[in-house]
Amino acid sequence: MKGKVLARLLDKEGRELDSFEASNIVVNAGEAFLVDHMAEDVTAELFTMKYMAIGTGITDPVDTQVALVAEVGTRVTGVKSHSGSVYQVLATFPINNPTAEVAITELGLFNQSTVLDSVMFNRLKFGIITKGTADQIEFTVQITAD
């Protein structure tokens, strides 16, 4: 499995201020979650990785991580889709999330909207994106089974 993230920082009128594309890692917990749920009879909603979180952590991602280093703001629910061997989630952190200007440096995809009992599927660390309270940031996470 491999992951890719597309990001776009937008002002309040929706004009693009910055963008990037980068590869990310699927962490051990994410792989284990996938394998465990393939072997069980669970509802699709319990299985869905569609919640994104941002943070300010600066350490490099490692397979053993289970959470972002320094999560900020409120997790957002993404819109999921798939085509062939690619699973995709698109999520937008709206104006005032977080409620103060912040230098975002990490992103994670989770199975829950809150930290408690959630499983992180993947993590990406990137260069600083300063998100002001009037800005929104859009992330597209793609996971490809190869």
N, C-alpha and C positions, 0 to 999 in steps of 0.2 A: 504494500500500500504506500501511496505517496500523496502528499498534500501540496496545494498551491493556494495562495491568497492574493486577491486583487483588492486594492484599497483606493478610495477616493475621498478626499477632504473637500467638503462643499461649504460655501458661505450660505447665509440665510436665504438668498435668492436662488440657490441651487447651482451657482457657478463653481466650477472645479478650481480649487486652489492648489491642490497637490494630488499626486497619485503614485502608486507603485505596485509591483507584482513581485512576489517572493515565494520560495518553497518553504514548507514547514514540516515538522516531524509529527508523526502519529505516535503518541506515547504508549508505553506498555499497558497502562490502565485502559486506554482506548481500544487497543487490540484485544485485550482480555474481555472487555465489555462486549465487543462484537462477537467473539467466539462463544462466550457464555450465552448470549441471547440467540445465537443461531441454533444452539442445542436445546433451547427451552421453548415452551409454548407461551409467548407473551403477547400482549396487545401491541399494535404498531405504535401507539402513543408512548408507551413506556420505553420503547426501543429507540425513539427518535432523538437524534443529536441535532438540536436546532437552536440552542441558546448560546449567544456569544457574550463574552466578557472582555473588557479591555483593562490594561494595567500599566504600571510604571516600572515594572521590574527590569533590571538590566543584565541579569545573568543569562548565559547561553542556555537554550533548551537542552534537556537531557531526557532520555527514555523513561526514567523513573519518576518524573514529576507528576503530581496528582492535582495541582492547582497552579494558578498564576502566582507569580512572586508577590505582586502588590496590586490586587484588583481594586479598581476605582469605579464609581458610578453604579448604575443599575444594569443588570444583564438585560439584553433585548432578545426578543423572539424573532428568529429568522424565518424566511420563506424557503421551504425546501423543494428541491426538484432532482430528477435524475435522468440521465440519458446514457444508455449503454452501461459502461463500467464506471461512470462518473456520477458521484453524489455531490450535490451543490446546495449550499445554504447562503442566502443573501440577507443581510441584516443592516439596519441603519441605526446608529446612535444619534438620536435627535438633538435639537437645540436644548440646552440645559441638562444634558446627561453626558458627563457629570455636571454638577452645579457650579463648578469653578473652572477656570482655565487650567488645563493639565497637559503635561508632556507625555503623551502616550507612547509606549515602547513595546507592548506585548498584547497578544490576542489569543484567546482560547475558545474552543467549541465544546459545549457541555450538554448533558442530557437533562438538566434541571435549570429552572429559572433562579434558584437560590443556591448558595454555597453548601448548605447542609445536605449531606448525602448525595451530592452530585459527582459525576464522573467526568473528568476532562479527557476529551478524545485527542486533541492535538494542541500544540502551542507554537506560536511564532513570536520571535523577538525581532524588532526592526529599529531603524533609526528614528529619532524623535519626530513625532508629528504633534505639533501644538494645536490642540482643539480648544478653541475659545467657546464660551457659553452660547454664542450666536451661531456657531458652526455645527454642522452635522458631519458624521463620517460613516461611510458606507463600506462594508466589507463583504466580499464574496469568497467563501471557503469552498474549495473543490477537493474532494478525496477521490482518488483513482485507484481502482483495483487493477494491479498489473501483474 
